[in-house]
Amino acid sequence: MSDRLTLELEPADTLRLANLCGQFDEHLKQIEARLGVELFCRGNLFTIEGPERVSIAARRLLQRLYRLSANEVLTPEVINLHLQESGITELESESGEHEEDENITVKTKRGIIRGRGPNQRNYLTNITRHAINFGVGPAGTGKTYLAVACAVAALGADQVQRIVLVRPAVEAGERLGFLPGDMAQKVDPYLRPLYDALYEMLGFERVATLIDRNVIEVAPLAFMRGRTLNDAFVILDEAQNSTREQMKMFLTRIGFGSTAVVTGDITQIDLPSKAMSGLKHALQILADVKGVSFSYFSARDVVRHPMVQHIVEAYERESSDD
């Protein structure tokens, strides 16, 4: 049964309304298609038709987007991110109805970054409260991006003295000597997602300067042995491709004043078949260790193109059938 809700957006502002609706109402059509509602607008007065819970979520979404429209150019990508917060599965919870933006945010020079959906918000909360954090889930759920955002914010607030980016280089067998260039250039291909996030938040020139000053350090996991990292924000990306020994080695490198974030997807392990993933092993043996946080993501948390979510869901179904 469909309900009809009305919404009057204040203050009435032609430019903000155009920003909200998008060219040829493309943003409204995007919301309609995703939530299964019908939207009608006349000036700043909107009518929403659809199932009650979904209509309430659509009204809340329009209010949130209208607030953003005052200072931000809305794009289909931005709409998709906010639609992620209004997923159908979340509508079963009455407590979510009054949820607004009073959540943990990460401030960078390029703007404020917020968690999209409960799992991302929980992830950000955990990182601010724990020394060692695990973010586990499929591609596109923001694990790496949010970790880098937290690292940049911590560096900007002088909470840490440097950022250390680490990744297993399994494709090259961790034997990088034959590759040309210095260490950063050798490991560049494996750290590209981390670099992309840094460039977005700090700008290319600023990142290059910080790398030259060794404030941002890049290293393959094998080169972390024997070190102690104090006052650092350390990110181990693609941790599913670490071995048990490497994971233990990495976690015991963490020194005073440091925060570590370990991210990975246990469905995409590239290790030899006989080698157990260090990430899977750590999730098992550290589950009850105080001071360690675990954040798990699923296909519902994908914040890339909507098709990525459908693809991840298809693979999850296939895995469950095996």
PASEBA-1860 file (N, C-alpha, C; in nm, 3 decimals):
! residues 322
1> MSDRLTLE> 0.084/-0.119/0.000/0.000/0.000/0.000/0.088/0.125/0.000 ~ 0.057/0.220/-0.087/0.137/0.342/-0.098/0.084/0.450/-0.007 ~ 0.179/0.527/0.048/0.146/0.644/0.128/0.190/0.768/0.052 ~ 0.134/0.879/0.087/0.172/1.005/0.025/0.218/1.100/0.135 ~ 0.343/1.144/0.122/0.399/1.239/0.217/0.431/1.368/0.145 ~ 0.421/1.479/0.216/0.459/1.608/0.158/0.579/1.663/0.235 ~ 0.657/1.742/0.165/0.777/1.799/0.224/0.798/1.939/0.166 ~ 0.812/2.036/0.253/0.842/2.172/0.209/0.984/2.206/0.253
9> LEPADTLR> 1.071/2.230/0.158/1.210/2.258/0.187/1.231/2.407/0.206 ~ 1.290/2.442/0.319/1.316/2.582/0.353/1.465/2.603/0.376 ~ 1.515/2.722/0.339/1.445/2.830/0.270/1.430/2.799/0.121 ~ 1.328/2.854/0.061/1.309/2.834/-0.083/1.420/2.906/-0.158 ~ 1.495/2.832/-0.235/1.611/2.888/-0.306/1.621/2.819/-0.441 ~ 1.606/2.893/-0.548/1.602/2.835/-0.682/1.731/2.761/-0.716 ~ 1.845/2.820/-0.680/1.973/2.756/-0.713/1.992/2.627/-0.635 ~ 1.955/2.628/-0.509/1.969/2.507/-0.427/1.875/2.398/-0.475
17> LANLCGQF> 1.755/2.436/-0.514/1.659/2.337/-0.564/1.707/2.276/-0.694 ~ 1.766/2.358/-0.782/1.820/2.306/-0.907/1.936/2.211/-0.880 ~ 2.018/2.244/-0.781/2.128/2.158/-0.740/2.077/2.026/-0.687 ~ 1.972/2.032/-0.607/1.912/1.911/-0.551/1.853/1.821/-0.658 ~ 1.777/1.878/-0.748/1.705/1.798/-0.848/1.796/1.745/-0.959 ~ 1.901/1.822/-0.992/1.991/1.781/-1.099/1.937/1.820/-1.235 ~ 2.024/1.810/-1.335/1.984/1.844/-1.471/1.875/1.748/-1.519 ~ 1.766/1.806/-1.567/1.650/1.727/-1.613/1.601/1.632/-1.503
25> DEHLKQIE> 1.613/1.677/-1.376/1.566/1.598/-1.260/1.637/1.464/-1.248 ~ 1.763/1.456/-1.294/1.833/1.327/-1.291/1.855/1.275/-1.150 ~ 1.873/1.365/-1.053/1.894/1.320/-0.915/1.765/1.261/-0.857 ~ 1.653/1.326/-0.887/1.525/1.275/-0.838/1.495/1.138/-0.900 ~ 1.524/1.124/-1.029/1.502/0.995/-1.096/1.591/0.886/-1.037 ~ 1.711/0.925/-0.999/1.804/0.830/-0.937/1.749/0.780/-0.803 ~ 1.694/0.873/-0.726/1.636/0.837/-0.596/1.512/0.748/-0.616 ~ 1.428/0.785/-0.713/1.308/0.706/-0.741/1.344/0.562/-0.776
33> ARLGVELF> 1.443/0.546/-0.864/1.480/0.413/-0.910/1.538/0.328/-0.799 ~ 1.616/0.391/-0.712/1.684/0.316/-0.605/1.589/0.280/-0.491 ~ 1.502/0.373/-0.452/1.415/0.349/-0.336/1.276/0.299/-0.373 ~ 1.241/0.306/-0.500/1.109/0.258/-0.540/0.997/0.349/-0.497 ~ 1.018/0.480/-0.508/0.914/0.578/-0.475/0.893/0.667/-0.597 ~ 0.788/0.748/-0.591/0.764/0.849/-0.693/0.775/0.986/-0.628 ~ 0.849/1.075/-0.694/0.870/1.209/-0.642/0.810/1.313/-0.736 ~ 0.737/1.406/-0.679/0.678/1.516/-0.757/0.717/1.645/-0.686
41> CRGNLFTI> 0.756/1.744/-0.763/0.792/1.871/-0.698/0.734/1.989/-0.774 ~ 0.694/2.088/-0.698/0.649/2.217/-0.751/0.716/2.323/-0.666 ~ 0.822/2.381/-0.723/0.901/2.474/-0.643/0.970/2.400/-0.531 ~ 0.952/2.447/-0.408/1.016/2.382/-0.293/0.922/2.286/-0.220 ~ 0.806/2.255/-0.282/0.710/2.162/-0.224/0.720/2.027/-0.295 ~ 0.751/1.923/-0.219/0.770/1.789/-0.274/0.660/1.697/-0.224 ~ 0.620/1.605/-0.311/0.527/1.499/-0.273/0.597/1.366/-0.299 ~ 0.588/1.277/-0.201/0.654/1.146/-0.210/0.548/1.038/-0.200
49> EGPERVSI> 0.544/0.948/-0.297/0.449/0.837/-0.294/0.524/0.706/-0.295 ~ 0.488/0.617/-0.202/0.550/0.486/-0.194/0.519/0.423/-0.060 ~ 0.573/0.302/-0.033/0.554/0.238/0.098/0.599/0.331/0.209 ~ 0.531/0.323/0.323/0.551/0.421/0.430/0.698/0.433/0.471 ~ 0.761/0.321/0.504/0.899/0.328/0.554/0.993/0.386/0.449 ~ 0.974/0.346/0.324/1.060/0.395/0.217/1.035/0.544/0.193 ~ 0.909/0.585/0.201/0.877/0.727/0.181/0.938/0.813/0.290 ~ 0.936/0.762/0.413/0.998/0.835/0.524/1.148/0.849/0.500
57> AARRLLQR> 1.210/0.739/0.454/1.354/0.745/0.425/1.383/0.843/0.312 ~ 1.297/0.845/0.210/1.316/0.938/0.098/1.303/1.083/0.145 ~ 1.207/1.109/0.232/1.190/1.245/0.286/1.313/1.286/0.366 ~ 1.363/1.196/0.449/1.481/1.226/0.528/1.602/1.251/0.437 ~ 1.612/1.171/0.329/1.722/1.186/0.235/1.716/1.321/0.164 ~ 1.597/1.362/0.120/1.583/1.492/0.053/1.620/1.607/0.146 ~ 1.581/1.596/0.272/1.616/1.700/0.369/1.767/1.710/0.387 ~ 1.832/1.594/0.396/1.978/1.592/0.413/2.047/1.650/0.290
65> LYRLSANE> 2.003/1.609/0.172/2.064/1.658/0.049/2.041/1.809/0.031 ~ 1.926/1.856/0.074/1.899/2.000/0.060/1.992/2.081/0.150 ~ 2.020/2.029/0.269/2.116/2.098/0.355/2.254/2.103/0.288 ~ 2.294/1.993/0.227/2.423/1.988/0.159/2.427/2.082/0.038 ~ 2.313/2.099/-0.026/2.308/2.177/-0.151/2.351/2.322/-0.132 ~ 2.351/2.369/-0.009/2.389/2.508/0.017/2.539/2.529/-0.004 ~ 2.619/2.423/0.018/2.765/2.439/0.012/2.836/2.338/-0.076 ~ 2.762/2.248/-0.137/2.824/2.140/-0.213/2.749/2.118/-0.344
73> VLTPEVIN> 2.823/2.097/-0.450/2.762/2.063/-0.579/2.724/1.916/-0.576 ~ 2.596/1.888/-0.589/2.549/1.750/-0.586/2.569/1.686/-0.723 ~ 2.619/1.565/-0.723/2.641/1.487/-0.844/2.576/1.351/-0.828 ~ 2.560/1.275/-0.936/2.507/1.139/-0.921/2.588/1.054/-0.823 ~ 2.721/1.077/-0.818/2.804/1.001/-0.724/2.770/1.037/-0.580 ~ 2.751/1.167/-0.553/2.714/1.210/-0.417/2.578/1.154/-0.379 ~ 2.484/1.159/-0.473/2.350/1.104/-0.447/2.359/0.956/-0.414 ~ 2.443/0.884/-0.489/2.457/0.740/-0.466/2.512/0.712/-0.327
81> LHLQESGI> 2.609/0.792/-0.282/2.666/0.774/-0.148/2.560/0.793/-0.041 ~ 2.475/0.893/-0.058/2.372/0.917/0.044/2.259/0.816/0.033 ~ 2.234/0.767/-0.086/2.137/0.659/-0.100/2.183/0.535/-0.024 ~ 2.315/0.517/-0.016/2.369/0.403/0.056/2.324/0.404/0.200 ~ 2.311/0.525/0.257/2.266/0.537/0.395/2.117/0.507/0.409 ~ 2.045/0.511/0.298/1.901/0.491/0.302/1.864/0.354/0.246 ~ 1.958/0.257/0.256/1.931/0.123/0.204/1.807/0.062/0.264 ~ 1.740/-0.020/0.188/1.615/-0.079/0.232/1.632/-0.157/0.361
89> TELESESG> 1.746/-0.227/0.378/1.764/-0.308/0.498/1.768/-0.222/0.624 ~ 1.810/-0.098/0.612/1.816/-0.011/0.730/1.680/0.042/0.770 ~ 1.584/0.034/0.679/1.453/0.092/0.708/1.374/0.010/0.810 ~ 1.423/-0.111/0.840/1.354/-0.193/0.938/1.375/-0.140/1.080 ~ 1.472/-0.054/1.097/1.503/-0.002/1.229/1.435/0.132/1.252 ~ 1.348/0.137/1.351/1.280/0.262/1.383/1.378/0.367/1.433 ~ 1.486/0.319/1.497/1.579/0.414/1.557/1.652/0.497/1.453 ~ 1.658/0.449/1.330/1.729/0.524/1.228/1.653/0.643/1.176
97> EHEEDENI> 1.524/0.657/1.212/1.440/0.759/1.152/1.488/0.900/1.182 ~ 1.543/0.920/1.300/1.584/1.055/1.337/1.735/1.073/1.329 ~ 1.800/0.978/1.263/1.944/0.986/1.253/1.984/1.093/1.154 ~ 2.070/1.183/1.198/2.116/1.288/1.108/2.267/1.279/1.097 ~ 2.331/1.392/1.087/2.473/1.392/1.058/2.559/1.412/1.183 ~ 2.503/1.392/1.304/2.584/1.409/1.423/2.665/1.283/1.449 ~ 2.744/1.240/1.353/2.829/1.123/1.364/2.974/1.168/1.357 ~ 3.062/1.074/1.385/3.204/1.106/1.378/3.240/1.145/1.235
105> TVKTKRGI> 3.310/1.255/1.222/3.354/1.302/1.090/3.506/1.315/1.090 ~ 3.561/1.309/0.970/3.705/1.324/0.954/3.728/1.451/0.874 ~ 3.805/1.543/0.931/3.830/1.670/0.865/3.964/1.668/0.794 ~ 3.961/1.692/0.665/4.084/1.706/0.587/4.081/1.843/0.520 ~ 4.192/1.882/0.460/4.198/2.012/0.395/4.103/2.021/0.277 ~ 4.067/1.906/0.221/3.976/1.904/0.106/3.829/1.895/0.147 ~ 3.801/1.888/0.277/3.662/1.883/0.320/3.641/1.785/0.433 ~ 3.513/1.767/0.468/3.475/1.678/0.577/3.428/1.545/0.519
113> IRGRGPNQ> 3.478/1.436/0.575/3.443/1.302/0.529/3.363/1.234/0.637 ~ 3.247/1.180/0.598/3.159/1.112/0.692/3.143/0.966/0.652 ~ 3.114/0.884/0.752/3.082/0.745/0.723/2.946/0.734/0.657 ~ 2.936/0.648/0.557/2.810/0.625/0.487/2.750/0.494/0.534 ~ 2.647/0.501/0.615/2.586/0.379/0.666/2.648/0.339/0.799 ~ 2.581/0.250/0.872/2.624/0.215/1.009/2.760/0.149/1.015 ~ 2.795/0.065/0.918/2.925/-0.004/0.925/3.041/0.092/0.905 ~ 3.029/0.186/0.813/3.135/0.286/0.796/3.146/0.376/0.919
121> RNYLTNIT> 3.032/0.415/0.975/3.036/0.500/1.095/3.100/0.425/1.212 ~ 3.068/0.298/1.226/3.128/0.216/1.331/3.279/0.204/1.310 ~ 3.319/0.190/1.184/3.461/0.180/1.147/3.536/0.306/1.189 ~ 3.482/0.423/1.157/3.546/0.548/1.196/3.554/0.562/1.348 ~ 3.447/0.524/1.415/3.447/0.531/1.562/3.555/0.442/1.620 ~ 3.566/0.320/1.567/3.667/0.228/1.617/3.808/0.283/1.598 ~ 3.835/0.341/1.482/3.970/0.392/1.454/4.008/0.503/1.551 ~ 3.910/0.586/1.589/3.940/0.695/1.682/3.959/0.647/1.825
129> RHAINFGV> 3.917/0.524/1.854/3.918/0.477/1.993/4.015/0.362/2.020 ~ 4.069/0.301/1.917/4.154/0.183/1.935/4.289/0.202/1.868 ~ 4.389/0.133/1.921/4.524/0.142/1.865/4.538/0.052/1.742 ~ 4.471/-0.062/1.743/4.480/-0.156/1.632/4.339/-0.186/1.583 ~ 4.319/-0.171/1.451/4.185/-0.183/1.394/4.189/-0.268/1.267 ~ 4.088/-0.352/1.253/4.073/-0.433/1.133/3.947/-0.390/1.058 ~ 3.960/-0.369/0.927/3.846/-0.340/0.841/3.839/-0.448/0.734 ~ 3.736/-0.530/0.737/3.730/-0.648/0.651/3.602/-0.646/0.569
137> GPAGTGKT> 3.616/-0.665/0.438/3.498/-0.668/0.353/3.536/-0.656/0.207 ~ 3.437/-0.658/0.119/3.462/-0.658/-0.025/3.511/-0.523/-0.077 ~ 3.552/-0.525/-0.202/3.601/-0.403/-0.267/3.490/-0.298/-0.273 ~ 3.530/-0.171/-0.263/3.435/-0.062/-0.281/3.358/-0.021/-0.157 ~ 3.395/-0.076/-0.041/3.320/-0.043/0.081/3.384/0.069/0.163 ~ 3.493/0.128/0.112/3.553/0.243/0.178/3.656/0.210/0.284 ~ 3.697/0.084/0.295/3.791/0.045/0.400/3.921/0.126/0.392 ~ 3.981/0.125/0.274/4.110/0.192/0.256/4.093/0.344/0.257
145> YLAVACAV> 3.993/0.393/0.188/3.972/0.537/0.176/3.953/0.601/0.313 ~ 3.870/0.542/0.397/3.844/0.599/0.529/3.966/0.588/0.619 ~ 4.043/0.481/0.604/4.166/0.467/0.682/4.264/0.578/0.646 ~ 4.279/0.606/0.516/4.368/0.713/0.472/4.317/0.848/0.523 ~ 4.185/0.868/0.518/4.128/0.993/0.568/4.161/1.013/0.716 ~ 4.149/0.908/0.794/4.182/0.917/0.937/4.330/0.947/0.957 ~ 4.415/0.887/0.872/4.559/0.911/0.882/4.591/1.056/0.851 ~ 4.532/1.110/0.745/4.556/1.249/0.706/4.507/1.343/0.816
153> AALGADQV> 4.391/1.314/0.873/4.338/1.399/0.980/4.428/1.395/1.103 ~ 4.477/1.277/1.138/4.565/1.263/1.254/4.696/1.338/1.233 ~ 4.749/1.331/1.111/4.873/1.403/1.080/4.849/1.554/1.087 ~ 4.737/1.600/1.031/4.707/1.743/1.033/4.685/1.798/1.172 ~ 4.637/1.711/1.265/4.612/1.753/1.402/4.732/1.729/1.493 ~ 4.845/1.690/1.433/4.969/1.662/1.508/4.952/1.549/1.610 ~ 4.858/1.459/1.583/4.842/1.343/1.670/4.946/1.237/1.639 ~ 4.996/1.237/1.517/5.105/1.148/1.476/5.208/1.230/1.400
161> QRIVLVRP> 5.328/1.175/1.388/5.437/1.245/1.320/5.455/1.201/1.176 ~ 5.399/1.085/1.142/5.412/1.038/1.004/5.307/0.934/0.972 ~ 5.292/0.908/0.844/5.201/0.806/0.793/5.285/0.700/0.724 ~ 5.261/0.575/0.757/5.333/0.464/0.696/5.233/0.375/0.622 ~ 5.253/0.360/0.492/5.165/0.281/0.407/5.233/0.151/0.371 ~ 5.168/0.040/0.401/5.230/-0.092/0.384/5.135/-0.182/0.306 ~ 5.194/-0.265/0.220/5.111/-0.359/0.144/5.195/-0.479/0.103 ~ 5.140/-0.600/0.114/5.214/-0.716/0.065/5.230/-0.706/-0.086
169> AVEAGERL> 5.346/-0.740/-0.134/5.371/-0.737/-0.279/5.376/-0.880/-0.331 ~ 5.267/-0.950/-0.314/5.268/-1.093/-0.345/5.289/-1.122/-0.492 ~ 5.244/-1.031/-0.581/5.256/-1.058/-0.723/5.402/-1.067/-0.767 ~ 5.491/-0.996/-0.693/5.633/-1.001/-0.726/5.710/-1.087/-0.627 ~ 5.636/-1.169/-0.551/5.700/-1.257/-0.456/5.777/-1.183/-0.348 ~ 5.749/-1.055/-0.329/5.817/-0.967/-0.234/5.966/-0.955/-0.266 ~ 6.008/-0.994/-0.387/6.147/-0.975/-0.429/6.148/-0.859/-0.527 ~ 6.162/-0.740/-0.474/6.145/-0.620/-0.556/6.276/-0.563/-0.608
177> GFLPGDMA> 6.388/-0.629/-0.580/6.516/-0.572/-0.618/6.534/-0.559/-0.768 ~ 6.471/-0.647/-0.844/6.491/-0.644/-0.989/6.416/-0.529/-1.056 ~ 6.324/-0.465/-0.984/6.250/-0.354/-1.042/6.333/-0.226/-1.037 ~ 6.323/-0.139/-1.138/6.402/-0.016/-1.138/6.349/0.085/-1.038 ~ 6.436/0.181/-0.999/6.393/0.290/-0.913/6.420/0.267/-0.766 ~ 6.384/0.370/-0.685/6.401/0.356/-0.541/6.286/0.275/-0.483 ~ 6.286/0.261/-0.348/6.187/0.174/-0.286/6.044/0.219/-0.313 ~ 6.019/0.351/-0.304/5.884/0.401/-0.328/5.839/0.368/-0.470
185> QKVDPYLR> 5.932/0.380/-0.567/5.895/0.351/-0.706/5.873/0.202/-0.728 ~ 5.951/0.119/-0.658/5.936/-0.026/-0.672/5.798/-0.074/-0.625 ~ 5.751/-0.014/-0.514/5.627/-0.063/-0.455/5.505/0.017/-0.500 ~ 5.527/0.121/-0.580/5.419/0.206/-0.628/5.298/0.130/-0.683 ~ 5.319/0.032/-0.772/5.201/-0.035/-0.830/5.111/-0.099/-0.727 ~ 5.168/-0.144/-0.615/5.090/-0.212/-0.514/5.019/-0.115/-0.418 ~ 5.062/0.009/-0.418/5.005/0.107/-0.326/4.920/0.212/-0.396 ~ 4.887/0.189/-0.521/4.814/0.288/-0.598/4.684/0.332/-0.533
193> PLYDALYE> 4.600/0.242/-0.478/4.476/0.289/-0.412/4.502/0.383/-0.296 ~ 4.611/0.359/-0.222/4.645/0.446/-0.111/4.690/0.583/-0.161 ~ 4.771/0.582/-0.265/4.815/0.708/-0.324/4.696/0.788/-0.377 ~ 4.605/0.723/-0.446/4.490/0.793/-0.503/4.411/0.866/-0.394 ~ 4.392/0.798/-0.281/4.320/0.862/-0.170/4.399/0.979/-0.114 ~ 4.529/0.964/-0.102/4.613/1.074/-0.052/4.608/1.193/-0.146 ~ 4.618/1.168/-0.277/4.615/1.278/-0.374/4.483/1.354/-0.365 ~ 4.374/1.281/-0.345/4.243/1.345/-0.338/4.233/1.435/-0.216
201> MLGFERVA> 4.293/1.392/-0.105/4.277/1.466/0.021/4.382/1.575/0.041 ~ 4.502/1.555/-0.013/4.611/1.649/0.012/4.660/1.720/-0.113 ~ 4.632/1.664/-0.230/4.685/1.721/-0.353/4.818/1.656/-0.388 ~ 4.847/1.648/-0.517/4.965/1.577/-0.565/5.094/1.638/-0.510 ~ 5.107/1.771/-0.518/5.232/1.836/-0.477/5.258/1.818/-0.328 ~ 5.153/1.831/-0.247/5.168/1.816/-0.102/5.211/1.673/-0.068 ~ 5.152/1.575/-0.133/5.190/1.436/-0.108/5.335/1.413/-0.146 ~ 5.375/1.464/-0.262/5.513/1.448/-0.307/5.611/1.510/-0.207
209> TLIDRNVI> 5.576/1.627/-0.154/5.663/1.694/-0.056/5.675/1.612/0.071 ~ 5.563/1.559/0.119/5.564/1.480/0.243/5.641/1.350/0.225 ~ 5.634/1.291/0.106/5.712/1.169/0.079/5.861/1.203/0.077 ~ 5.897/1.314/0.016/6.038/1.355/0.012/6.092/1.379/0.153 ~ 6.007/1.430/0.241/6.049/1.458/0.379/6.035/1.335/0.470 ~ 5.992/1.224/0.411/5.972/1.098/0.484/5.862/1.108/0.589 ~ 5.774/1.209/0.575/5.657/1.218/0.663/5.554/1.114/0.620 ~ 5.546/1.090/0.490/5.469/0.976/0.438/5.569/0.876/0.385
217> EVAPLAFM> 5.561/0.754/0.436/5.655/0.649/0.397/5.579/0.534/0.333 ~ 5.634/0.478/0.228/5.574/0.362/0.163/5.671/0.246/0.171 ~ 5.619/0.127/0.200/5.708/0.012/0.215/5.632/-0.117/0.191 ~ 5.697/-0.214/0.127/5.637/-0.348/0.120/5.641/-0.413/0.257 ~ 5.548/-0.499/0.284/5.536/-0.560/0.417/5.664/-0.629/0.460 ~ 5.735/-0.694/0.368/5.856/-0.768/0.403/5.964/-0.678/0.461 ~ 5.959/-0.547/0.431/6.062/-0.454/0.477/6.031/-0.394/0.614 ~ 5.924/-0.440/0.679/5.889/-0.387/0.810/5.958/-0.460/0.924
225> RGRTLNDA> 6.020/-0.572/0.894/6.081/-0.654/0.998/6.190/-0.577/1.072 ~ 6.190/-0.589/1.204/6.295/-0.529/1.286/6.270/-0.384/1.324 ~ 6.160/-0.324/1.278/6.133/-0.184/1.306/6.035/-0.169/1.422 ~ 6.038/-0.051/1.484/5.936/-0.013/1.582/5.882/0.123/1.541 ~ 5.751/0.134/1.527/5.689/0.255/1.475/5.618/0.330/1.588 ~ 5.679/0.440/1.631/5.619/0.526/1.733/5.558/0.649/1.668 ~ 5.450/0.700/1.727/5.386/0.824/1.681/5.359/0.821/1.531 ~ 5.306/0.709/1.485/5.279/0.692/1.342/5.137/0.639/1.322
233> FVILDEAQ> 5.083/0.669/1.205/4.956/0.610/1.163/4.992/0.511/1.052 ~ 4.974/0.384/1.079/5.021/0.279/0.990/4.901/0.208/0.927 ~ 4.901/0.194/0.796/4.793/0.127/0.725/4.851/0.007/0.650 ~ 4.803/-0.111/0.682/4.837/-0.232/0.606/4.719/-0.264/0.517 ~ 4.736/-0.244/0.388/4.629/-0.265/0.291/4.644/-0.403/0.226 ~ 4.534/-0.459/0.176/4.534/-0.591/0.112/4.596/-0.696/0.205 ~ 4.559/-0.690/0.333/4.623/-0.775/0.434/4.589/-0.923/0.416 ~ 4.488/-0.955/0.335/4.457/-1.096/0.313/4.573/-1.168/0.245
241> NSTREQMK> 4.664/-1.092/0.184/4.779/-1.152/0.115/4.905/-1.155/0.201 ~ 4.889/-1.133/0.330/5.000/-1.150/0.423/4.995/-1.292/0.478 ~ 5.110/-1.347/0.515/5.113/-1.477/0.579/5.093/-1.460/0.729 ~ 5.075/-1.570/0.800/5.060/-1.565/0.945/5.181/-1.498/1.010 ~ 5.301/-1.536/0.963/5.423/-1.482/1.020/5.435/-1.332/0.993 ~ 5.399/-1.292/0.872/5.406/-1.149/0.838/5.308/-1.067/0.920 ~ 5.187/-1.118/0.941/5.089/-1.044/1.020/5.135/-1.026/1.163 ~ 5.189/-1.132/1.222/5.242/-1.121/1.359/5.354/-1.019/1.363
249> MFLTRIGF> 5.444/-1.026/1.263/5.555/-0.931/1.257/5.504/-0.788/1.248 ~ 5.404/-0.765/1.162/5.351/-0.629/1.144/5.288/-0.577/1.273 ~ 5.201/-0.655/1.334/5.129/-0.609/1.453/5.223/-0.581/1.569 ~ 5.335/-0.649/1.574/5.430/-0.626/1.683/5.527/-0.512/1.653 ~ 5.509/-0.445/1.539/5.589/-0.325/1.508/5.529/-0.200/1.570 ~ 5.405/-0.207/1.614/5.334/-0.087/1.659/5.388/-0.039/1.791 ~ 5.432/0.089/1.795/5.491/0.145/1.915/5.399/0.245/1.984 ~ 5.454/0.322/2.076/5.377/0.418/2.153/5.325/0.530/2.064
257> GSTAVVTG> 5.202/0.573/2.090/5.143/0.684/2.018/5.104/0.653/1.876 ~ 5.098/0.525/1.841/5.067/0.487/1.703/4.928/0.426/1.691 ~ 4.873/0.437/1.573/4.747/0.373/1.537/4.770/0.288/1.413 ~ 4.718/0.167/1.414/4.732/0.078/1.299/4.594/0.041/1.246 ~ 4.579/0.042/1.114/4.457/-0.004/1.050/4.495/-0.111/0.950 ~ 4.432/-0.226/0.962/4.458/-0.339/0.874/4.333/-0.363/0.790 ~ 4.346/-0.355/0.658/4.229/-0.372/0.572/4.250/-0.491/0.480 ~ 4.141/-0.554/0.441/4.153/-0.667/0.350/4.020/-0.730/0.317
265> DITQIDLP> 4.022/-0.815/0.217/3.905/-0.888/0.168/3.941/-1.036/0.164 ~ 3.888/-1.113/0.257/3.928/-1.254/0.269/3.872/-1.341/0.156 ~ 3.793/-1.281/0.068/3.745/-1.357/-0.049/3.838/-1.340/-0.169 ~ 3.944/-1.259/-0.156/4.036/-1.235/-0.267/4.180/-1.257/-0.223 ~ 4.210/-1.378/-0.181/4.344/-1.414/-0.133/4.427/-1.466/-0.250 ~ 4.546/-1.408/-0.269/4.634/-1.445/-0.380/4.754/-1.528/-0.335 ~ 4.755/-1.571/-0.209/4.866/-1.651/-0.160/4.862/-1.792/-0.220 ~ 4.977/-1.861/-0.220/4.976/-2.002/-0.261/4.875/-2.082/-0.179
273> SKAMSGLK> 4.817/-2.183/-0.238/4.704/-2.254/-0.176/4.737/-2.311/-0.038 ~ 4.862/-2.346/-0.011/4.896/-2.407/0.116/4.922/-2.304/0.226 ~ 4.935/-2.179/0.189/4.965/-2.075/0.287/4.836/-2.018/0.344 ~ 4.826/-2.009/0.477/4.708/-1.951/0.540/4.722/-1.800/0.544 ~ 4.614/-1.731/0.514/4.615/-1.585/0.517/4.638/-1.534/0.659 ~ 4.731/-1.441/0.671/4.756/-1.382/0.802/4.637/-1.304/0.853 ~ 4.557/-1.248/0.762/4.438/-1.175/0.804/4.335/-1.270/0.864 ~ 4.308/-1.381/0.797/4.211/-1.478/0.848/4.256/-1.532/0.984
281> HALQILAD> 4.384/-1.558/0.997/4.437/-1.611/1.122/4.424/-1.507/1.233 ~ 4.456/-1.382/1.204/4.447/-1.276/1.306/4.303/-1.256/1.352 ~ 4.208/-1.262/1.259/4.069/-1.245/1.296/4.025/-1.352/1.396 ~ 4.082/-1.470/1.384/4.046/-1.580/1.473/4.109/-1.565/1.611 ~ 4.239/-1.537/1.615/4.309/-1.543/1.744/4.303/-1.412/1.822 ~ 4.267/-1.301/1.755/4.263/-1.172/1.825/4.122/-1.127/1.861 ~ 4.024/-1.212/1.833/3.884/-1.174/1.851/3.853/-1.124/1.992 ~ 3.919/-1.179/2.092/3.889/-1.143/2.232/3.997/-1.057/2.296
289> VKGVSFSY> 4.087/-1.003/2.215/4.196/-0.921/2.270/4.147/-0.778/2.289 ~ 4.162/-0.725/2.409/4.118/-0.588/2.437/4.205/-0.488/2.362 ~ 4.141/-0.380/2.317/4.214/-0.277/2.246/4.222/-0.297/2.096 ~ 4.171/-0.410/2.048/4.168/-0.438/1.905/4.024/-0.430/1.857 ~ 3.999/-0.355/1.750/3.862/-0.342/1.698/3.848/-0.415/1.565 ~ 3.726/-0.459/1.536/3.696/-0.529/1.412/3.572/-0.467/1.349 ~ 3.584/-0.425/1.225/3.472/-0.370/1.150/3.452/-0.454/1.026 ~ 3.330/-0.503/1.006/3.302/-0.592/0.894/3.204/-0.524/0.797
297> FSARDVVR> 3.233/-0.537/0.669/3.152/-0.476/0.564/3.095/-0.585/0.475 ~ 2.984/-0.552/0.410/2.921/-0.645/0.316/2.887/-0.571/0.187 ~ 2.821/-0.640/0.097/2.784/-0.579/-0.031/2.697/-0.455/-0.011 ~ 2.619/-0.451/0.096/2.532/-0.335/0.121/2.611/-0.207/0.147 ~ 2.741/-0.222/0.181/2.823/-0.105/0.213/2.901/-0.052/0.093 ~ 2.887/-0.114/-0.023/2.961/-0.070/-0.140/2.919/0.072/-0.178 ~ 3.017/0.160/-0.195/2.987/0.300/-0.225/3.041/0.341/-0.362 ~ 3.071/0.246/-0.446/3.109/0.275/-0.582/2.984/0.272/-0.669
305> HPMVQHIV> 3.002/0.251/-0.797/2.888/0.241/-0.888/2.792/0.133/-0.838 ~ 2.660/0.156/-0.844/2.565/0.056/-0.795/2.589/-0.084/-0.851 ~ 2.642/-0.095/-0.974/2.667/-0.226/-1.032/2.770/-0.305/-0.952 ~ 2.865/-0.233/-0.886/2.964/-0.303/-0.805/2.896/-0.379/-0.692 ~ 2.794/-0.317/-0.632/2.721/-0.383/-0.525/2.653/-0.509/-0.577 ~ 2.591/-0.501/-0.693/2.525/-0.618/-0.749/2.625/-0.729/-0.780 ~ 2.743/-0.692/-0.828/2.846/-0.791/-0.860/2.894/-0.861/-0.733 ~ 2.921/-0.782/-0.627/2.966/-0.840/-0.501/2.859/-0.934/-0.446
313> EAYERESS> 2.734/-0.893/-0.452/2.625/-0.978/-0.404/2.618/-1.109/-0.481 ~ 2.639/-1.104/-0.613/2.635/-1.225/-0.695/2.745/-1.322/-0.653 ~ 2.865/-1.269/-0.628/2.975/-1.356/-0.585/2.949/-1.411/-0.445 ~ 2.889/-1.330/-0.357/2.856/-1.379/-0.223/2.756/-1.493/-0.229 ~ 2.657/-1.480/-0.317/2.558/-1.588/-0.332/2.624/-1.714/-0.384 ~ 2.715/-1.699/-0.481/2.783/-1.814/-0.537/2.867/-1.885/-0.432 ~ 2.934/-1.807/-0.344/3.016/-1.865/-0.240/2.932/-1.941/-0.138 ~ 2.815/-1.886/-0.105/2.728/-1.950/-0.007/2.668/-2.079/-0.060
321> DD> 2.660/-2.092/-0.193/2.603/-2.214/-0.252/2.703/-2.328/-0.259 ~ 2.832/-2.292/-0.251/2.937/-2.398/-0.260/2.940/-2.485/-0.136
END
